[in-house]
Amino acid sequence: MGGTVQTDIDPRSLIGVRAYDSNGDKLGTVDEVYLDDATGAPQWAAVRTGLFHRDAFVPLGPSELADEGLRVPFERELIKDAPDFGVGRHLSPAQELQLYHHYGMTLPPEVAKTQPQQQPPQDRDFGEVAGSDD
């Protein structure tokens, strides 16, 4: 069967499914599923965990849906430290990019092409530079 996720999965069928880490330890249950904007395929799942008191975002691409639940091929510690964007909202391309980087995953072409080649730092104040020549 290989290690690829079934992209024809009905996302609603994932809700409430138990999720396990790479060691087979239970993470929690799938709370939300986020679809890829370009393809409509399930891309990310938010797993409600009792341990971290929040939902943890996990990638569905490398994960595998088996009889016992969703197997996420990452360790609990890495999953626990994933960026927290809250659930119920759309994931922006920038948020997706953070998740790909966090998990050390290669960006799929549809995500890579939405990213500018060089992003300026978000918190830089460009007004100071522009107004400094008097």
Secondary structure, 3 states (H helix, E strand, C coil): CCCCCCCCCCHHHHCCCEEECCCCCEEEEEEEEEECCCCCCEEEEEEECCCCCCEEEEECCCCEEECCEEECCCCHHHHHCCCCCCCCCCCCHHHHHHHHHHCCCCCCHHHHCCCCCCCCCCCCCHHHHHCCCC
